[in-house]
Amino acid sequence: MEFVILAVVIAALVVAGLVSGLVVSGRKKKQLPPAPSSTPTLTPPAEPHIGEEAETPREEPRRTIEEAGPPDAQAPVAEAPAVAEPEAPAAPALEIPEPTAGRLVRLRARLARSQSTLGKGLLTLLSRDNLDEDTWEEIEDTLLTADVGVAPTQELVERLRERVRVLGTRTPEGLRTLLREELLALLGTDFDRAVKTESGVDTPGVVMVVGVNGTGKTTTTGKLARVLVADGRSVVLGAADTFRAAAADQLQTWGERVGARTVRGPEGGDPASIAFDAVKEGIAEGADVVLIDTAGRLHTKTGLMDELGKVKRVVEKHGPLDEILLVLDATTGQNGLVQARVFAEVVDITGIVLTKLDGTAKGGIVIAVQRELGVPVKLVGLGEGPDDLAPFEPEAFVDALIGD
């Protein structure tokens, strides 16, 4: 009986142990960590300690839209730094041209140096003790070499011979006065030498500049703009020389220096159309003067006549053409007179501009070209400087020729 009771107790204890093990085993299973998710967990790199180099972060795996979440949940994208826009270049300061009043007087020394052969040569010959035929022939040669021209030279020599014989003037001062008077008589002091820049109607004055390329025509147009601006006039430039490469660029540069706008067209374009637009713009802007630079090629007189004639007709649709200036190179001498004749046949020249007068001893071309065309020299170029274009003043010119 006791044995039976003992067996029952042992069996009960075994059963109780098994139940307890199952309970403990169940609790242990509940405390195990969850299975790892298929989505990787991103862990930021640890901050480096002082003295340690920062660890280069590895590239994060590219995530799909579902993994990244909605746009609001995404990390903000850093904006690119604003790039400062480059500043526009400052407009060049406008130049203030030199006043035109008395320019030729101020340039007298330069003119005198280049013309000494004519003036001083004549005075030296006239001062000889014996004015024989050989001396008068030398005087004629001096005048012809200075491009005074055959007819004006003969006229001047005859008048000098008569006055020296009648008056008996032999002193240096008396001879200088005599020569001055005769040269002024040849140049003409009663010409109207003002450049006409005022229109008789309610439109700008229009000046057309003509001449062979190479005489300084475009440069003269730019310098004339400076002369007008210096006298308080507003100017519009018309770049109608479309034949010569870069002529429009050159003229525009001159205009920008003094604030004169340039109307231009394509290279090889219609000169008459550009001249028309320039006058139209001048009227719209209320400008005082429109200067038109024309082409100067002389391939055939017929072509030149057609082109310049067309420009003149088109411009006159707006109003009268107030001035046509012919630009001549003083160094070309008699060749310049040939050019003058051609242009005079094409258009009605109203005034002459002589350039490069400082670089030659042939100042007599002033007399010759006036006698040839019957129109006055109105402007002379006495150097390469921007303000070396001066209104022609006969008295100052003759004084520069013969000296004090």
Phi, psi and omega in degrees: 000315177298321179298321181293316180297319180296320180294322179295317181297316181298319180296321180296319180295320179298317180296318180296321179295318179297317179297320180296320179296321178296320180295315180296319180298320178296320181293322179296322179295323180292336182271356179291145180293152181293159180293145181297140180284155178290340179274123183290146178265124182272123180248122181296147180295148180290144178294136180287148176280163179302131180092349179260147176280141179294139180281131181293119182294143177281152180295130180287145178293142179292131183256151176282171180298321180296320181289325184285336180089182181294163183302325181295333183275349182285155179292139180297141180272129181292131180284144178291141180298140181294134179266124181292131179289139180296140180289140178293138181298140181292142179295137181297144180294137180289141178277150177254106183296155178290138178304145185276339183298122177075016180300316183296325177295318181292332180266012186298319182298320179295318179294319181298321181297322184276341183254011186298331181300318182287299186295307182291328178296319179294317180296321179297316180293319181291340182274000180294151181295324183238109179269079180272184183298323179298320179294317179295327175294322176295323178296317177300315180298321179297317180292319179294320179297329179276009176066031176291331181103154186293306183297312178297326180295313180299320179296317182293317182297317180298318181290323177295316180299317181294315183290322178295320181291317184285314185275338182066028182288122181229346182285151179304319181292320179295320179293322179295316179298317179298312181296321179299314181297318182289322177294320178295324178295323178289321181289326182086116180259358182258004176290146170273105186260007178286136176285120185282111182235013179243124181277150177282350178244182184276055177221163178296155169292138183243125180239125177254130182253123182236163180152165180286139175300136182106349179272355183092028185295310181293319177298319179296321177299316178296319179292325178295324175300320178294320178300315182291319178296320178298332179268012174085020180258147174266141192229141167241134181257137176247114183272075183270004173272085182267359182276319183274128180299137175070008178296319180294319178299317180298315181293321180297322178298316177300317182294319182298331181295330184241008177083022177263128182280145181249126174263123185222171179221189181290152177298132183083006180286182183281114181300321181297322179296318180293319178298319178299313180296324181296315179293322178299315178294322178298320177294315181297323183274350183071032181289158178279321187221143170243123177255127182245117176269126184249166178289151185237029180280148182232047180296309176220145180295328181296313179298318179297316181298316180298314185291309181293324177298320179294316178301315181298315181295318182293317179298321184288355171292332177275329185167182183291150173270113192278330185209137172236109183260130176260123179265125179235144175274118184296339183280348184275348174059232185296331177296325176296326178293324177298315178299319181300319180297318181298312182293324179296331177285334184275311182228163180276094180294133179248347180196160184238140172244121178258117179260164176059033180287342180278345185259016182215152174266015185256054181293348179295347179299334178300314180292316185295315185288326176295319180293324182291316187260340183073018177235154187278152166284122184254331182220148176227141176262126187240027179162183182266351181292156183295336182249028180265013173264124187232146171299137184282128178236110185305318182297313180295324180295312181294320178298324178291327181291314188260353177076178180281000000 
